[in-house]
């Protein structure tokens, strides 16, 4: 028996399947819309998470046309996935902050706020 010949239609289907597998290039940066989608929270909550040192500090960038935007490296999406996962388990944000510090460190986070003196306390005495 002779082997069956490949028809043009079959050859086109095979070629299409090979070209569909190519994934789109990953952006080197993550913006606020990506973070809102990943965490399922508002922009204000994301800023709160940055202040609580749950997320890395964003870099503020401007293209000169559409204002200032927050930009993160893709590792911020890993932080976001970890936050969602730990919240589903039942951990508080304070507990998650400690876990993130142990897992990723604190070098990319905002510096902790300096303790402020109480109002009315005399610091010159």
HELIX and SHEET records of a PDB file:
HELIX    1   1 UNK A    8  UNK A   20  1                                  13    
HELIX    2   2 UNK A   32  UNK A   39  1                                   8    
HELIX    3   3 UNK A   43  UNK A   51  1                                   9    
HELIX    4   4 UNK A   75  UNK A   89  1                                  15    
HELIX    5   5 UNK A   93  UNK A  104  1                                  12    
SHEET    1   A 3 UNK A  30  UNK A  31  0                                        
SHEET    2   A 3 UNK A  68  UNK A  72 -1                                        
SHEET    3   A 3 UNK A  59  UNK A  62 -1                                        
END                                                                             
